[in-house]
Amino acid sequence: MGEIRQRRLGRTDLMVTELGLGTLDTGQVPEGKETIRLALDLGINFIDTARIYEGSEYFIGEIIKERGQKSFYIATKTIKRSSDGCQYDVDRSLRLLGVEKIDLYQLDDVSPDDWTEVMHEKGALAGLKEARELGLIDHIGISSHSLEVLEKAITCGEFETVMLEYSAFYQETERLIALAKERDVGIISMRPLGGSGRVSSLRTQTRAAEHELLLSPAMLLRYVLSNPDISVAIPGARYPSRVRENVDLALTYQPLDESQKRDCEAQARLLF
């Protein structure tokens, strides 16, 4: 079996597999640990989690304990907005993951109203900077659904990575992805398949269709991976079968050309 291609995660200089694993729901099912194990066994080296993802950090920590070492990159997140709250979450993550240092810690889901608070001298960014100085984390990132916040995060120079939504259903971030590439900020693409609700609906439609639809989960992932300015896409997966499908695509896909991308976007508009 081949290896998943790697890309540089901006100025972190981490070389991450272009296909990662998002674990929003992974810790909520008994198969969750098997899902994470399979992702690692198949060569994925970037796993995204968060303090508020139920069971996720614990499952990842259990797998690290089983294997006796950490051979992959962990990105986790805090929704806390103060320095003290953020540092509490870093300590909690370290204990659950069972590691001495976390590769990437991110401020999670920052809104325009949150921006001033997290950037304050006693805000969450200051807490992450202190954690970095203490050797508890290596790199600092941010996630947001706000185009305004994402642009500020990319241009302010404080964040090494940004996590944003990008898919055939949502292309509004393409300009910011290109801007991040110019500023050497790593791009983590969340919801590359458009979100679990759309994927479930799409799978149902595909099974019911008399012919294969252009838009499929595999095609949606191919769409995102075809953007060379993305560092890593992190489709979420509860079950091992979904991980295997995603890895199979990552090992075999050819990038879409511009005409194929426009076709995907047009069908996405028609279906949803």
One Martini backbone bead per residue (centre of mass of N, CA, C, O) as a GRO file, in nm:
protein
  272
    1MET     BB    1   0.099   0.034   0.019
    2GLY     BB    2   0.076   0.348   0.018
    3GLU     BB    3   0.126   0.692   0.084
    4ILE     BB    4   0.039   0.967   0.231
    5ARG     BB    5   0.050   1.271   0.159
    6GLN     BB    6   0.247   1.559   0.228
    7ARG     BB    7   0.235   1.869   0.422
    8ARG     BB    8   0.290   2.186   0.508
    9LEU     BB    9   0.227   2.364   0.825
   10GLY     BB   10   0.350   2.602   0.762
   11ARG     BB   11   0.559   2.755   1.007
   12THR     BB   12   0.584   2.490   1.174
   13ASP     BB   13   0.712   2.253   0.976
   14LEU     BB   14   0.508   2.043   0.963
   15MET     BB   15   0.456   1.712   0.840
   16VAL     BB   16   0.146   1.640   0.701
   17THR     BB   17  -0.112   1.475   0.631
   18GLU     BB   18  -0.361   1.565   0.410
   19LEU     BB   19  -0.495   1.347   0.588
   20GLY     BB   20  -0.702   1.354   0.855
   21LEU     BB   21  -0.859   1.359   1.192
   22GLY     BB   22  -1.177   1.400   1.313
   23THR     BB   23  -1.318   1.390   1.677
   24LEU     BB   24  -1.603   1.488   1.762
   25ASP     BB   25  -1.753   1.174   1.766
   26THR     BB   26  -1.553   0.939   1.844
   27GLY     BB   27  -1.597   0.936   2.173
   28GLN     BB   28  -1.923   0.832   2.148
   29VAL     BB   29  -1.814   0.545   2.059
   30PRO     BB   30  -1.696   0.226   2.088
   31GLU     BB   31  -1.528   0.253   1.801
   32GLY     BB   32  -1.330   0.494   1.841
   33LYS     BB   33  -1.055   0.356   1.892
   34GLU     BB   34  -1.049   0.197   1.627
   35THR     BB   35  -1.051   0.443   1.445
   36ILE     BB   36  -0.781   0.563   1.540
   37ARG     BB   37  -0.604   0.320   1.490
   38LEU     BB   38  -0.652   0.298   1.185
   39ALA     BB   39  -0.551   0.572   1.103
   40LEU     BB   40  -0.259   0.513   1.195
   41ASP     BB   41  -0.212   0.246   1.036
   42LEU     BB   42  -0.272   0.410   0.749
   43GLY     BB   43  -0.091   0.703   0.806
   44ILE     BB   44  -0.206   0.899   0.986
   45ASN     BB   45  -0.056   1.216   1.154
   46PHE     BB   46  -0.341   1.385   1.211
   47ILE     BB   47  -0.511   1.491   1.512
   48ASP     BB   48  -0.828   1.622   1.595
   49THR     BB   49  -0.932   1.808   1.883
   50ALA     BB   50  -1.107   1.871   2.206
   51ARG     BB   51  -1.224   1.953   2.511
   52ILE     BB   52  -1.544   1.923   2.402
   53TYR     BB   53  -1.482   1.631   2.309
   54GLU     BB   54  -1.625   1.360   2.391
   55GLY     BB   55  -1.363   1.132   2.477
   56SER     BB   56  -1.121   1.199   2.285
   57GLU     BB   57  -0.866   1.250   2.456
   58TYR     BB   58  -0.886   0.983   2.606
   59PHE     BB   59  -0.859   0.790   2.365
   60ILE     BB   60  -0.586   0.893   2.270
   61GLY     BB   61  -0.437   0.833   2.536
   62GLU     BB   62  -0.486   0.524   2.531
   63ILE     BB   63  -0.328   0.473   2.269
   64ILE     BB   64  -0.057   0.579   2.361
   65LYS     BB   65  -0.032   0.376   2.593
   66GLU     BB   66  -0.043   0.116   2.423
   67ARG     BB   67   0.213   0.203   2.232
   68GLY     BB   68   0.433   0.384   2.407
   69GLN     BB   69   0.373   0.619   2.188
   70LYS     BB   70   0.412   0.918   1.985
   71SER     BB   71   0.356   0.919   1.609
   72PHE     BB   72   0.188   1.194   1.618
   73TYR     BB   73  -0.025   1.461   1.569
   74ILE     BB   74  -0.163   1.707   1.798
   75ALA     BB   75  -0.483   1.876   1.795
   76THR     BB   76  -0.616   2.120   2.008
   77LYS     BB   77  -0.887   2.282   2.212
   78THR     BB   78  -1.031   2.601   2.324
   79ILE     BB   79  -1.310   2.799   2.470
   80LYS     BB   80  -1.145   2.973   2.624
   81ARG     BB   81  -1.079   3.342   2.694
   82SER     BB   82  -0.877   3.311   2.916
   83SER     BB   83  -0.578   3.254   3.050
   84ASP     BB   84  -0.657   3.069   3.284
   85GLY     BB   85  -0.855   2.885   3.131
   86CYS     BB   86  -0.653   2.791   2.918
   87GLN     BB   87  -0.442   2.663   3.113
   88TYR     BB   88  -0.630   2.454   3.227
   89ASP     BB   89  -0.679   2.305   2.957
   90VAL     BB   90  -0.391   2.224   2.902
   91ASP     BB   91  -0.355   2.049   3.155
   92ARG     BB   92  -0.588   1.857   3.091
   93SER     BB   93  -0.485   1.752   2.821
   94LEU     BB   94  -0.219   1.633   2.920
   95ARG     BB   95  -0.347   1.422   3.108
   96LEU     BB   96  -0.529   1.271   2.901
   97LEU     BB   97  -0.296   1.218   2.684
   98GLY     BB   98  -0.008   1.162   2.820
   99VAL     BB   99   0.170   1.426   2.776
  100GLU     BB  100   0.422   1.687   2.771
  101LYS     BB  101   0.332   1.774   2.471
  102ILE     BB  102   0.169   1.989   2.237
  103ASP     BB  103   0.170   2.069   1.911
  104LEU     BB  104  -0.142   2.196   1.893
  105TYR     BB  105  -0.302   2.498   1.999
  106GLN     BB  106  -0.647   2.615   2.001
  107LEU     BB  107  -0.874   2.852   1.928
  108ASP     BB  108  -1.221   2.813   1.958
  109ASP     BB  109  -1.464   2.957   1.789
  110VAL     BB  110  -1.409   3.255   1.698
  111SER     BB  111  -1.560   3.553   1.734
  112PRO     BB  112  -1.600   3.883   1.703
  113ASP     BB  113  -1.666   3.914   2.013
  114ASP     BB  114  -1.399   3.747   2.107
  115TRP     BB  115  -1.140   3.883   1.999
  116THR     BB  116  -1.071   4.096   2.217
  117GLU     BB  117  -1.048   3.894   2.451
  118VAL     BB  118  -0.820   3.697   2.339
  119MET     BB  119  -0.617   3.960   2.283
  120HIS     BB  120  -0.576   4.020   2.554
  121GLU     BB  121  -0.345   4.029   2.810
  122LYS     BB  122  -0.571   3.812   2.958
  123GLY     BB  123  -0.601   3.619   2.736
  124ALA     BB  124  -0.580   3.324   2.562
  125LEU     BB  125  -0.324   3.386   2.405
  126ALA     BB  126  -0.146   3.439   2.652
  127GLY     BB  127  -0.178   3.152   2.764
  128LEU     BB  128  -0.042   3.006   2.522
  129LYS     BB  129   0.228   3.152   2.537
  130GLU     BB  130   0.302   3.049   2.815
  131ALA     BB  131   0.287   2.749   2.747
  132ARG     BB  132   0.515   2.767   2.539
  133GLU     BB  133   0.738   2.872   2.732
  134LEU     BB  134   0.698   2.601   2.918
  135GLY     BB  135   0.669   2.349   2.705
  136LEU     BB  136   0.351   2.247   2.648
  137ILE     BB  137   0.371   2.381   2.363
  138ASP     BB  138   0.441   2.458   2.019
  139HIS     BB  139   0.162   2.565   1.884
  140ILE     BB  140  -0.056   2.826   1.738
  141GLY     BB  141  -0.413   2.846   1.698
  142ILE     BB  142  -0.726   2.881   1.498
  143SER     BB  143  -1.088   2.894   1.505
  144SER     BB  144  -1.345   2.974   1.248
  145HIS     BB  145  -1.662   3.118   1.097
  146SER     BB  146  -1.524   3.397   1.052
  147LEU     BB  147  -1.399   3.601   0.814
  148GLU     BB  148  -1.296   3.829   0.991
  149VAL     BB  149  -1.125   3.661   1.189
  150LEU     BB  150  -0.950   3.510   0.986
  151GLU     BB  151  -0.807   3.759   0.870
  152LYS     BB  152  -0.683   3.855   1.133
  153ALA     BB  153  -0.527   3.592   1.198
  154ILE     BB  154  -0.349   3.592   0.938
  155THR     BB  155  -0.232   3.909   0.970
  156CYS     BB  156  -0.117   3.939   1.280
  157GLY     BB  157   0.113   3.695   1.351
  158GLU     BB  158   0.010   3.486   1.596
  159PHE     BB  159  -0.068   3.254   1.389
  160GLU     BB  160   0.016   2.935   1.243
  161THR     BB  161  -0.295   2.858   1.236
  162VAL     BB  162  -0.600   2.776   1.051
  163MET     BB  163  -0.946   2.701   1.097
  164LEU     BB  164  -1.167   2.609   0.824
  165GLU     BB  165  -1.419   2.630   0.601
  166TYR     BB  166  -1.418   2.382   0.320
  167SER     BB  167  -1.607   2.337   0.012
  168ALA     BB  168  -1.839   2.282  -0.232
  169PHE     BB  169  -2.047   2.441  -0.035
  170TYR     BB  170  -1.780   2.627   0.066
  171GLN     BB  171  -1.594   2.910  -0.090
  172GLU     BB  172  -1.545   3.178   0.086
  173THR     BB  173  -1.230   3.090   0.175
  174GLU     BB  174  -1.032   3.105  -0.068
  175ARG     BB  175  -0.897   3.380  -0.023
  176LEU     BB  176  -0.780   3.306   0.262
  177ILE     BB  177  -0.607   3.072   0.173
  178ALA     BB  178  -0.421   3.239  -0.008
  179LEU     BB  179  -0.330   3.435   0.215
  180ALA     BB  180  -0.204   3.222   0.400
  181LYS     BB  181   0.010   3.133   0.205
  182GLU     BB  182   0.157   3.408   0.196
  183ARG     BB  183   0.190   3.398   0.534
  184ASP     BB  184   0.250   3.102   0.634
  185VAL     BB  185  -0.031   2.966   0.701
  186GLY     BB  186  -0.188   2.709   0.818
  187ILE     BB  187  -0.438   2.482   0.674
  188ILE     BB  188  -0.744   2.373   0.821
  189SER     BB  189  -0.997   2.157   0.698
  190MET     BB  190  -1.318   2.178   0.776
  191ARG     BB  191  -1.578   2.020   0.652
  192PRO     BB  192  -1.512   1.880   0.357
  193LEU     BB  193  -1.815   1.732   0.336
  194GLY     BB  194  -2.029   1.952   0.481
  195GLY     BB  195  -2.124   1.756   0.688
  196SER     BB  196  -2.310   1.503   0.825
  197GLY     BB  197  -2.589   1.564   0.703
  198ARG     BB  198  -2.501   1.572   0.404
  199VAL     BB  199  -2.368   1.296   0.387
  200SER     BB  200  -2.614   1.124   0.459
  201SER     BB  201  -2.791   1.229   0.228
  202LEU     BB  202  -2.598   1.151  -0.001
  203ARG     BB  203  -2.594   0.848   0.050
  204THR     BB  204  -2.895   0.805   0.002
  205GLN     BB  205  -2.904   0.913  -0.290
  206THR     BB  206  -2.697   0.718  -0.409
  207ARG     BB  207  -2.856   0.453  -0.352
  208ALA     BB  208  -3.121   0.559  -0.518
  209ALA     BB  209  -2.972   0.583  -0.766
  210GLU     BB  210  -2.928   0.473  -1.100
  211HIS     BB  211  -2.677   0.656  -1.085
  212GLU     BB  212  -2.389   0.805  -1.048
  213LEU     BB  213  -2.293   1.060  -0.870
  214LEU     BB  214  -2.079   1.314  -0.868
  215LEU     BB  215  -2.166   1.356  -0.576
  216SER     BB  216  -1.944   1.252  -0.322
  217PRO     BB  217  -1.750   1.194  -0.065
  218ALA     BB  218  -1.499   1.150  -0.242
  219MET     BB  219  -1.532   1.407  -0.416
  220LEU     BB  220  -1.523   1.611  -0.183
  221LEU     BB  221  -1.238   1.540  -0.091
  222ARG     BB  222  -1.102   1.591  -0.361
  223TYR     BB  223  -1.165   1.888  -0.379
  224VAL     BB  224  -0.992   1.980  -0.135
  225LEU     BB  225  -0.717   1.835  -0.213
  226SER     BB  226  -0.688   2.016  -0.483
  227ASN     BB  227  -0.587   2.228  -0.286
  228PRO     BB  228  -0.257   2.338  -0.240
  229ASP     BB  229  -0.317   2.538   0.023
  230ILE     BB  230  -0.372   2.300   0.182
  231SER     BB  231  -0.263   2.105   0.447
  232VAL     BB  232  -0.538   1.984   0.594
  233ALA     BB  233  -0.786   1.738   0.616
  234ILE     BB  234  -1.075   1.679   0.867
  235PRO     BB  235  -1.255   1.435   0.865
  236GLY     BB  236  -1.498   1.290   1.023
  237ALA     BB  237  -1.503   0.987   1.248
  238ARG     BB  238  -1.648   0.707   1.402
  239TYR     BB  239  -1.578   0.484   1.187
  240PRO     BB  240  -1.362   0.278   1.022
  241SER     BB  241  -1.491   0.280   0.736
  242ARG     BB  242  -1.445   0.587   0.686
  243VAL     BB  243  -1.141   0.587   0.697
  244ARG     BB  244  -1.091   0.390   0.465
  245GLU     BB  245  -1.225   0.559   0.245
  246ASN     BB  246  -1.042   0.810   0.274
  247VAL     BB  247  -0.771   0.671   0.223
  248ASP     BB  248  -0.828   0.554  -0.054
  249LEU     BB  249  -0.853   0.832  -0.183
  250ALA     BB  250  -0.573   0.955  -0.099
  251LEU     BB  251  -0.407   0.725  -0.263
  252THR     BB  252  -0.568   0.777  -0.573
  253TYR     BB  253  -0.599   1.060  -0.643
  254GLN     BB  254  -0.683   1.324  -0.865
  255PRO     BB  255  -0.681   1.628  -0.939
  256LEU     BB  256  -0.885   1.873  -1.003
  257ASP     BB  257  -1.007   2.064  -1.227
  258GLU     BB  258  -1.176   2.349  -1.284
  259SER     BB  259  -1.421   2.216  -1.420
  260GLN     BB  260  -1.474   2.001  -1.199
  261LYS     BB  261  -1.517   2.199  -0.967
  262ARG     BB  262  -1.763   2.347  -1.089
  263ASP     BB  263  -1.942   2.095  -1.101
  264CYS     BB  264  -1.952   2.044  -0.798
  265GLU     BB  265  -2.074   2.317  -0.717
  266ALA     BB  266  -2.334   2.293  -0.885
  267GLN     BB  267  -2.442   2.036  -0.743
  268ALA     BB  268  -2.446   2.147  -0.460
  269ARG     BB  269  -2.662   2.364  -0.520
  270LEU     BB  270  -2.887   2.159  -0.610
  271LEU     BB  271  -2.894   1.963  -0.351
  272PHE     BB  272  -2.847   2.222  -0.114
   0.00000   0.00000   0.00000
